[in-house]
Amino acid sequence: MSTRVASRPGLGRNYWKLFSASVMTNLGDGLMSVALVWLASAITRDALLIALVGLASRLPWLIFSLPAGVITDRFDRRHLVAWMDVARVAVIAGFAVVVLLHQDGLPTPEQLASGEVPASDSSGLLLAILCLVSLLLGCAEVVRDNAAQTLMASVVDKSQLERANGRLWGAETAMNNFVGPPLGGLIVAVALALPFFFNAGLLAVGAALIFALSGSFMPKGQTTTGKIQWRAEMGEGFRWLWNNKVLRTLAILLGGMNMLSALSFVILVLFVQEVLGLFEGWQFGVVITGMAVGAVLGSLVAERISARLTQGTSLFLAIIGSGLSFIVIGLTSSAVVVWLVGVGSGVFIVLWNVITVSLRQRIIPDHLLGRVNSVYRFFGWGTISLGTLLGGLIVTGGEPILGREWALRTPFLIAGGAHLLLLIIALPRINTAKIEQAQAAAEADVAAEVEPVRDPDGLDRADT
């Protein structure tokens, strides 16, 4: 008599709608990742001015994250995601028209390679509009991404979170870094405005898919009603996170890692052009696909790695691997080496994300999920604006002393060395035992159907 092995239940229609919407929007973001920086590098060769464009897109994470969390815990999260995508469609489509009207005055790849970039009367206006567009898109992204991350906990069972998040992160990163960038590089070669028009269309499809989710996605549990008490409600989310040693440490570590990544990423387009010698948009797109290949691999193996090595050891591996990746990039002049290192880096990024995002979705009460996530992202993403500005300042300030090439290498070397120093914070605070203790405490709180009033990782508040 044969026995039949029970298979895991499917993820459901809502998940695949959410998955498909994410594929659409991240493909558009991948197109933009090349189009925006390539447009900025065509307008100016000043690393600090290019950094300002990046700063404009990341500043909202510093100033708007906490209010966005309150909004997420007040309204239907499906509608927040969809309407923010609609807003992004309007902004990007409008900007595409502006670029179309001015693209004839921008330099060609041949002119960029020769260093003979002609002055343009419209350059200053385009740079100002680019900063404004980046700021508006950043504000929409803060609300959209915070609400989107809370959706997952309502779409799939908690036992399926690693599986669902792993697939989603793999698809998102593949579109954002593997398919989108080289496609964006090819489209940029046809017309600079074209990627922006494509992105607007993809975002519109993604918004329609989110609107099509079935069911209610209002916060569950002890929801807050009546007039918004901004300070009190933001404070509630802040206190919950701060009293949880594990999540507090992860948020601080993420803030450090994201700041260091921004330090180098903001000048990556100049590094690829001037150090690696690649001046075609499609070449830049191909170079950064290494990270996407690694992310796809990571999405397939992250759950297994975490189970085999334990969660704490996996997080340590992600920090060490990311640090070494930056150091190697900072020392090489080979595009092939940069691509291969990107593969490893993509695996480490997804490994970190799958573990930490699933942990937050599992242990944070649903009615606080938006606010606690927003505080987490305030620490974890707010530092990106600082890193973006510092990256431009390091290159600008270092060039007279180190020369242009080593000024462009320095942010990568600093990022790599500082990543390894973060282990001093990580080692005693996010080991597997503490993570499991936090999960057990959250499960006990849910079973008792009471609001957690003690430290969610199981320790008395006096000990925090």
VMD Tcl script that draws the C-alpha trace (Angstrom):
set ca {
  {0.00 0.00 0.00}
  {1.57 3.31 -1.07}
  {1.67 6.30 1.16}
  {1.06 9.77 -0.12}
  {3.27 12.58 1.14}
  {1.24 15.60 2.16}
  {2.19 18.67 0.16}
  {2.26 22.18 1.46}
  {-0.87 24.24 0.74}
  {-0.75 26.73 -2.11}
  {-0.12 30.39 -1.53}
  {-3.50 31.43 -2.96}
  {-4.85 33.79 -5.61}
  {-4.30 36.93 -3.59}
  {-0.64 36.09 -3.21}
  {-0.18 35.64 -6.94}
  {-1.96 38.92 -7.65}
  {0.38 40.60 -5.17}
  {3.32 38.74 -6.71}
  {2.36 39.79 -10.26}
  {1.87 43.41 -9.22}
  {5.30 43.36 -7.62}
  {6.84 41.96 -10.81}
  {5.31 44.81 -12.83}
  {6.31 47.62 -10.49}
  {9.82 46.28 -9.91}
  {10.43 45.86 -13.62}
  {9.52 49.53 -13.93}
  {11.84 50.40 -11.06}
  {14.62 48.46 -12.80}
  {14.14 50.55 -15.93}
  {14.25 53.69 -13.80}
  {17.40 52.60 -11.95}
  {19.34 53.01 -15.20}
  {17.34 55.83 -16.74}
  {17.53 58.15 -13.72}
  {21.25 57.84 -13.01}
  {22.13 57.87 -16.69}
  {20.09 61.03 -17.16}
  {21.78 62.58 -14.11}
  {25.25 61.68 -15.42}
  {24.35 63.20 -18.79}
  {23.26 66.43 -17.11}
  {26.33 66.75 -14.83}
  {29.63 64.99 -14.07}
  {29.72 66.40 -10.53}
  {29.44 63.51 -8.05}
  {27.91 65.77 -5.39}
  {25.14 66.98 -7.72}
  {24.37 63.40 -8.72}
  {24.27 62.55 -5.01}
  {21.66 65.29 -4.50}
  {19.32 63.49 -6.89}
  {19.71 60.33 -4.82}
  {19.27 62.32 -1.62}
  {15.97 63.73 -2.86}
  {14.58 60.22 -3.40}
  {15.73 58.92 0.01}
  {15.04 61.93 2.21}
  {11.34 61.00 2.61}
  {12.40 57.81 4.41}
  {13.95 60.01 7.09}
  {11.18 62.59 7.48}
  {8.01 60.70 6.47}
  {8.45 57.11 7.67}
  {6.79 57.54 11.08}
  {3.64 59.34 9.85}
  {3.37 56.74 7.05}
  {3.19 54.02 9.70}
  {0.26 55.70 11.41}
  {-1.54 55.98 8.07}
  {-0.87 52.28 7.35}
  {-2.51 51.26 10.63}
  {-5.58 53.44 9.94}
  {-6.67 52.58 6.40}
  {-7.14 49.64 4.05}
  {-3.58 48.69 3.14}
  {-4.57 47.46 -0.31}
  {-5.93 50.89 -1.21}
  {-2.84 52.64 0.12}
  {-0.56 50.54 -2.09}
  {-2.71 50.92 -5.19}
  {-3.32 54.67 -4.89}
  {0.35 55.39 -4.26}
  {1.12 53.53 -7.50}
  {-1.49 55.65 -9.28}
  {0.24 58.77 -7.94}
  {3.59 57.49 -9.21}
  {2.08 56.89 -12.65}
  {1.05 60.55 -12.85}
  {4.45 61.88 -11.72}
  {6.52 59.62 -13.97}
  {4.36 60.13 -17.05}
  {4.59 63.90 -16.61}
  {8.36 63.72 -16.22}
  {8.64 61.51 -19.32}
  {7.09 64.32 -21.36}
  {9.61 66.81 -19.92}
  {12.56 64.54 -20.80}
  {11.17 63.98 -24.30}
  {11.11 67.73 -24.90}
  {14.73 68.23 -23.72}
  {16.58 65.02 -24.64}
  {18.05 66.35 -27.90}
  {20.27 68.75 -25.93}
  {21.86 65.98 -23.81}
  {25.28 64.39 -24.62}
  {25.69 61.08 -26.44}
  {27.63 58.08 -25.00}
  {30.52 58.98 -27.33}
  {30.66 62.49 -25.89}
  {30.57 61.09 -22.34}
  {33.46 58.73 -23.14}
  {35.56 61.52 -24.66}
  {34.86 63.90 -21.78}
  {33.64 66.52 -24.27}
  {30.23 67.17 -22.74}
  {28.61 70.24 -24.28}
  {26.97 72.80 -22.02}
  {23.20 72.97 -22.23}
  {20.91 75.82 -21.26}
  {18.32 73.29 -20.04}
  {20.69 71.27 -17.82}
  {20.02 73.24 -14.64}
  {16.25 73.11 -15.15}
  {16.33 69.38 -15.86}
  {18.43 68.70 -12.76}
  {16.01 70.70 -10.58}
  {12.99 68.88 -12.04}
  {14.78 65.54 -11.60}
  {15.33 66.29 -7.90}
  {11.67 67.30 -7.46}
  {10.44 64.15 -9.22}
  {12.75 62.01 -7.07}
  {11.36 63.66 -3.94}
  {7.72 63.11 -4.95}
  {8.35 59.49 -5.92}
  {10.18 58.96 -2.63}
  {7.19 60.23 -0.62}
  {4.82 57.90 -2.47}
  {7.25 55.02 -2.07}
  {7.40 55.43 1.72}
  {3.64 54.96 2.12}
  {3.41 52.35 -0.61}
  {6.24 50.10 0.58}
  {5.28 50.30 4.25}
  {1.70 49.29 3.45}
  {2.82 46.60 0.97}
  {4.99 44.89 3.55}
  {2.04 44.64 5.95}
  {-0.13 43.06 3.24}
  {1.87 39.85 3.18}
  {0.91 38.93 6.75}
  {-2.77 39.10 5.68}
  {-2.32 37.27 2.38}
  {-0.53 34.07 3.48}
  {-0.39 31.98 6.63}
  {2.48 32.77 9.00}
  {3.95 29.31 8.43}
  {4.33 30.23 4.73}
  {6.03 33.60 5.23}
  {9.61 32.52 4.43}
  {8.43 30.72 1.31}
  {6.21 33.59 0.17}
  {8.76 36.29 0.95}
  {11.58 34.31 -0.65}
  {9.72 34.01 -3.94}
  {8.62 37.62 -3.83}
  {12.12 38.93 -3.04}
  {13.58 36.79 -5.80}
  {11.11 38.07 -8.38}
  {11.41 41.68 -7.21}
  {15.18 41.65 -7.35}
  {15.27 39.82 -10.67}
  {13.02 42.47 -12.23}
  {14.68 45.36 -10.43}
  {18.27 44.34 -11.12}
  {18.35 41.58 -13.75}
  {15.68 42.24 -16.36}
  {15.00 45.95 -15.80}
  {18.52 47.47 -15.92}
  {19.80 45.92 -19.19}
  {16.40 46.48 -20.79}
  {16.49 50.05 -19.51}
  {20.00 50.47 -20.95}
  {18.80 49.31 -24.37}
  {15.74 51.55 -24.26}
  {17.82 54.55 -23.13}
  {19.92 54.09 -26.27}
  {16.74 54.55 -28.34}
  {15.37 57.53 -26.43}
  {16.03 58.79 -22.89}
  {12.34 59.43 -22.27}
  {11.21 55.93 -23.29}
  {12.00 54.09 -19.99}
  {9.88 56.60 -18.09}
  {6.87 56.01 -20.36}
  {7.33 52.24 -19.97}
  {7.53 52.55 -16.19}
  {4.31 54.56 -16.03}
  {2.51 51.80 -17.94}
  {3.91 49.02 -15.75}
  {2.92 50.85 -12.58}
  {-0.63 51.25 -13.92}
  {-0.89 47.47 -14.45}
  {0.50 46.85 -10.96}
  {-2.05 49.21 -9.40}
  {-4.91 47.42 -11.17}
  {-3.72 44.06 -9.80}
  {-3.59 45.41 -6.23}
  {-7.09 46.86 -6.55}
  {-8.19 43.34 -7.63}
  {-7.16 41.72 -4.32}
  {-10.19 40.15 -2.67}
  {-11.15 40.70 0.95}
  {-10.57 43.43 3.50}
  {-7.09 44.59 4.40}
  {-7.92 46.85 7.29}
  {-5.63 46.41 10.34}
  {-6.81 43.61 12.66}
  {-6.93 43.59 16.44}
  {-6.89 46.64 18.70}
  {-7.15 49.22 15.94}
  {-7.12 52.94 16.67}
  {-10.16 54.98 15.64}
  {-11.25 58.60 15.78}
  {-9.04 61.61 15.19}
  {-5.41 60.76 14.50}
  {-3.18 61.46 17.48}
  {0.05 61.60 15.51}
  {2.50 61.86 18.37}
  {0.83 59.23 20.58}
  {0.31 56.72 17.79}
  {3.84 57.09 16.42}
  {5.12 56.78 19.99}
  {3.28 53.50 20.48}
  {5.03 51.95 17.49}
  {8.38 53.40 18.56}
  {8.10 52.01 22.10}
  {7.12 48.54 20.87}
  {10.15 48.33 18.62}
  {12.56 49.85 21.13}
  {11.47 47.41 23.84}
  {12.19 44.47 21.55}
  {15.93 43.87 21.74}
  {16.10 41.69 18.64}
  {14.17 43.99 16.28}
  {15.84 47.07 17.73}
  {19.27 45.63 16.96}
  {18.23 44.50 13.47}
  {16.88 47.99 12.71}
  {20.13 49.65 13.81}
  {22.22 47.17 11.83}
  {20.06 47.66 8.74}
  {20.48 51.41 9.10}
  {24.25 51.03 9.15}
  {24.34 48.66 6.19}
  {21.97 50.75 4.08}
  {23.94 53.92 4.78}
  {27.15 52.19 3.69}
  {25.51 50.75 0.58}
  {24.21 54.20 -0.38}
  {27.70 55.61 0.18}
  {28.95 53.62 -2.79}
  {25.85 53.06 -4.90}
  {25.24 56.77 -5.47}
  {28.49 57.07 -7.45}
  {28.29 53.62 -9.07}
  {27.38 55.07 -12.48}
  {30.56 57.19 -12.44}
  {32.60 54.19 -11.20}
  {31.33 52.04 -14.07}
  {31.99 54.76 -16.61}
  {35.36 56.07 -15.46}
  {37.00 53.13 -13.64}
  {35.57 50.20 -15.61}
  {35.49 52.19 -18.86}
  {31.89 51.39 -19.84}
  {30.02 54.32 -21.35}
  {27.01 52.66 -22.97}
  {23.76 52.49 -21.02}
  {23.28 48.79 -21.77}
  {26.78 48.03 -20.42}
  {25.95 49.69 -17.11}
  {22.71 47.72 -17.01}
  {24.50 44.42 -17.60}
  {27.15 45.09 -14.92}
  {24.55 45.50 -12.19}
  {22.64 42.35 -13.21}
  {25.10 40.26 -11.19}
  {23.29 41.23 -8.01}
  {19.99 40.15 -9.54}
  {21.33 36.73 -10.53}
  {22.49 36.31 -6.93}
  {19.13 37.47 -5.62}
  {17.30 34.87 -7.70}
  {19.65 32.20 -6.39}
  {19.20 33.56 -2.88}
  {15.42 33.42 -3.13}
  {15.65 29.73 -3.97}
  {18.07 28.78 -1.21}
  {17.55 31.37 1.57}
  {15.02 29.23 3.43}
  {17.34 26.20 3.24}
  {20.42 28.17 4.29}
  {18.55 29.61 7.25}
  {17.34 26.15 8.29}
  {20.79 24.58 7.88}
  {22.93 27.32 9.46}
  {20.25 28.77 11.81}
  {18.90 32.29 11.52}
  {21.56 33.97 13.64}
  {24.50 32.42 11.77}
  {22.85 33.26 8.43}
  {22.58 36.92 9.40}
  {26.26 37.02 10.40}
  {27.15 35.45 7.06}
  {25.14 38.11 5.22}
  {26.98 40.95 7.00}
  {30.46 39.47 6.38}
  {29.70 38.61 2.75}
  {28.35 42.07 1.99}
  {31.41 43.74 3.52}
  {33.89 41.64 1.54}
  {31.91 42.33 -1.66}
  {32.39 46.08 -1.32}
  {36.12 45.70 -0.66}
  {36.65 43.57 -3.76}
  {34.71 46.01 -5.96}
  {36.74 48.91 -4.60}
  {40.00 47.19 -5.55}
  {39.18 45.81 -9.00}
  {39.07 47.36 -12.47}
  {37.35 44.37 -14.06}
  {33.68 44.50 -14.99}
  {33.59 40.68 -14.89}
  {34.83 40.65 -11.27}
  {32.27 43.30 -10.32}
  {29.53 41.18 -11.89}
  {30.64 38.00 -10.10}
  {30.91 39.79 -6.76}
  {27.42 41.14 -7.39}
  {26.12 37.57 -7.61}
  {27.40 36.81 -4.12}
  {26.13 40.13 -2.82}
  {22.64 39.41 -4.17}
  {22.51 36.11 -2.28}
  {23.52 37.84 0.98}
  {20.94 40.63 0.56}
  {18.05 38.24 -0.03}
  {19.18 35.97 2.82}
  {19.09 38.95 5.21}
  {15.74 40.21 3.91}
  {13.92 36.87 3.96}
  {14.90 36.22 7.58}
  {14.29 39.71 8.98}
  {11.12 40.59 7.08}
  {9.51 37.24 7.91}
  {10.48 37.69 11.56}
  {8.80 41.11 11.72}
  {5.66 39.87 10.03}
  {5.51 36.96 12.43}
  {6.01 38.66 15.80}
  {4.59 42.19 15.45}
  {0.85 42.43 16.31}
  {-1.19 43.21 13.18}
  {-2.73 46.41 14.56}
  {0.81 47.74 15.19}
  {2.47 46.27 12.11}
  {2.36 49.46 10.04}
  {3.72 51.67 12.82}
  {6.42 49.28 14.02}
  {7.49 48.64 10.43}
  {7.68 52.39 9.85}
  {9.90 52.86 12.90}
  {12.04 49.95 11.78}
  {12.38 51.55 8.35}
  {13.02 54.96 9.91}
  {16.17 53.49 11.43}
  {16.90 51.12 8.56}
  {16.17 53.38 5.58}
  {16.41 56.89 6.94}
  {20.19 56.60 6.97}
  {20.25 56.09 3.18}
  {19.88 59.84 2.66}
  {22.91 60.44 4.87}
  {24.96 57.80 3.04}
  {23.96 59.21 -0.33}
  {25.17 62.69 0.59}
  {28.36 61.36 2.19}
  {29.20 59.35 -0.94}
  {29.15 62.49 -3.06}
  {31.14 64.44 -0.48}
  {33.81 61.73 -0.21}
  {34.40 61.71 -3.97}
  {34.34 65.51 -4.26}
  {36.60 66.02 -1.24}
  {38.91 63.12 -2.00}
  {39.56 63.89 -5.66}
  {42.12 66.71 -5.10}
  {44.08 64.43 -2.72}
  {43.64 60.95 -4.18}
  {42.91 61.66 -7.82}
  {39.64 60.93 -9.60}
  {40.02 57.13 -9.82}
  {40.83 56.48 -6.16}
  {38.26 59.03 -5.07}
  {35.66 56.87 -6.86}
  {37.07 53.69 -5.28}
  {37.19 55.04 -1.71}
  {33.43 54.84 -0.89}
  {33.47 51.09 -1.69}
  {36.48 50.47 0.55}
  {34.97 52.47 3.41}
  {31.65 50.64 3.03}
  {33.36 47.24 3.10}
  {35.51 47.92 6.15}
  {32.65 49.46 8.13}
  {30.39 46.48 7.30}
  {32.81 44.18 9.07}
  {32.88 46.50 12.09}
  {29.10 46.11 12.41}
  {29.75 42.56 13.63}
  {30.74 44.10 16.97}
  {27.09 45.15 17.39}
  {25.62 42.00 15.85}
  {27.46 39.11 17.48}
  {26.18 39.39 21.07}
  {22.65 40.57 20.20}
  {21.09 38.65 17.29}
  {22.10 35.06 17.85}
  {19.66 32.25 17.10}
  {18.65 31.74 20.74}
  {17.49 35.35 21.10}
  {15.57 35.21 17.81}
  {13.77 32.02 18.83}
  {12.99 33.51 22.22}
  {11.38 36.54 20.56}
  {9.25 34.28 18.35}
  {8.14 32.12 21.26}
  {7.12 35.17 23.28}
  {5.07 36.52 20.36}
  {3.31 33.17 19.91}
  {2.47 33.08 23.62}
  {0.99 36.59 23.42}
  {-1.20 35.61 20.48}
  {-2.34 32.44 22.23}
  {-3.33 34.43 25.30}
  {-5.13 36.97 23.07}
  {-3.72 39.88 25.00}
  {-1.74 42.95 23.96}
  {1.96 42.33 24.74}
  {2.94 44.51 27.66}
  {6.26 42.91 28.42}
  {9.40 42.98 26.36}
  {8.48 40.99 23.20}
  {11.75 39.05 23.31}
  {10.79 37.70 26.70}
  {12.86 39.87 29.02}
  {11.67 42.28 31.66}
  {11.63 45.90 30.52}
  {14.01 46.72 33.32}
  {16.60 44.62 31.52}
  {16.41 46.56 28.20}
}
mol new
graphics top color blue
foreach p $ca { graphics top sphere $p radius 0.5 }
foreach p [lrange $ca 0 end-1] q [lrange $ca 1 end] { graphics top cylinder $p $q radius 0.2 }
display resetview
